[in-house]
């Protein structure tokens, strides 16, 4: 499956989303397009596999050290992957994707917040806000550069995470 995703990502990177089709991916791999149907049942499944491959994140169920630092590290990694492949960020925003990678990434990120004292609902809401920030900044950065400062993304991310830290500290003390 990784070979299929990699071939599709190469097409996405070089020629854009319109170039990604079963026929083109199969040609890149030197197989019949019908061969791909034994692995994937639709173009939507192919897109899901592509995004999942592009956003593979390290195992986060047992983070080392501070939850906020672990969260920051993985979000920076995701941001960097999206800046390197802006077609993936665009695909996430414009396509309804529901592959196993969605659950895996969400659960890993939520898993960082839960031990810190966030409820499941608070964790899901926080991750939604953070992922929207990561997607938006990655798209802007990919299209016109990092803006006023090379640290603009991480400064904003730190502010959001600091707000989460204060929220959980206020909940614990109040």
N, C-alpha and C positions, 0 to 999 in steps of 0.2 A: 504494500500500500504506500510505503514511503517513496518508492520510485515513481509511482503514479503522481503523488502529490508534488514531488520535486520537479517532474517534467511540466506539470501544469503551472507551478510557480515560476519556472523559467519562462514560459510563454507569457504569463501575466506581467512579469518584470520587463520583458523585452518588447512586448507588443500590445499589452493591455488586456482587459477582461474580454473584449470581443474576440480575441484570438483563442481563448480557452474553449475548446470543444473536445468531445470524445475523439473525433477524427484527428484533430491536430495533436492531442496528447498521445494518441496511439502511434501516430507517425513519428513523433519524437522518440518513442520507446521502441519503434521498429516492429510493432505488432498490429493486428487487425483491430479496428475500433470495437468490434464485437467482443474481443477478448476483455476489454475494460468492463463490459457489462457483467462479467463473471465476478467482478470485484465491487462494482458500484452500480446501482440501479437507475441513477439519474444524474443530470448535470448538477442539481442541487446537492446531491451526495458528494459529488466531486468538489464543489465549492466548499462544503463543510470540511472535507479532508484537507483541502488546501489551507484553510484558515487554521485548523487544528495543528497542522504541521508548522506553519509560520509562527504560531504563538505557543509552542511547547515551552512550558515553564518548569523550573525545578520542583521537585517534591517539597511541599510546604506543610505537610501535616505535622511535622515536628521541627518548628523553626528554632534556630540557634539564637539565643539572646533576645533582645527587645522586640516585641511584636511590631512596633512602629518602624523600626529599622528593617525588619524582614519584609514588611509590606512595601516600604519605600523601594527596597532593592528589586523586588519582583515587578513593581509598576514601572520602574525605570527600564528594566529589561523588556517589558512588553512595549513601552513607548519606543525604545530603540528599534525593536523589531518592526514596528509599524512605520517609523520614519524610513527605515531601509526598504520597506515594501509598502508604499502608500496605497497600492491597489488593494491590499488586504484591509486597511482601515476603511477605504471606500466601500469595499464589499460588505464589511460588518455593518456599516451604517445603512446601506441601501438594500440589503438582502436579509430575509428572515432565515436565520441559521439556527439549527437546533441539534447539531451533532453532539456526540459525547464530549467533545472538547469544551463545549459551553458549560456543561455541568462540572467537568473536571476543573476548569479554571475558576469558576465561581466557588465551588466547594473548597478549593485550596485557599482562595483569598478570604472567604468567610472563616475558614479554619484558623486563620491568623488572628481574627478579631474576637472570636468567641472566648478563648481563654483569657483575654484581657478584660472581660466583663460585659461585653456587648451582648444584647439579646440577639436571637437569630434575625428578627425583623430589622433591628438596628444595623446589624452586620450587612444584610442584603442591601439596605438603603445606602449605607456608606460605600459599599463596593460599587453600586450603580453610579453614584456621584463621581467617585474616583475614576472609574472606567470611562465615563463620559468625558471627564477632563483629559484623560490620557488620549482618547480618540481625537478629540477636538484639537488639542495641541499638536498631536502627531500630524494631522492633516494640514494644519497651518504651516508647521515647520517644514514639511515635505514640499509644500507648494511655494513658500516664499522665504524660507530660512527661519532661524531661531528667534528673530525679533530683536529687541533692544539689547539682550544679553544672552550669552551662551548658557547662562544659568537660569534663564527665565522659567523653563519647565520645572526644574527641580525646586526653585524658590516657591512656585505656586503649589507644587506637590507637598512641600514641607509645611506650608501654611494650612493646607487641607488636613494633613495628618496631625498637626498640632491641635487643630480644632477638634478632631476626633479624640485625641488624648485628653483634652480638657473636658469634653463631654463625658467620657467614661469616668474621669476623676470626680467630676461634679455629681454624677449619679452615685458613685460609691460613698461620697461624703454626705450626701443629702438624703 
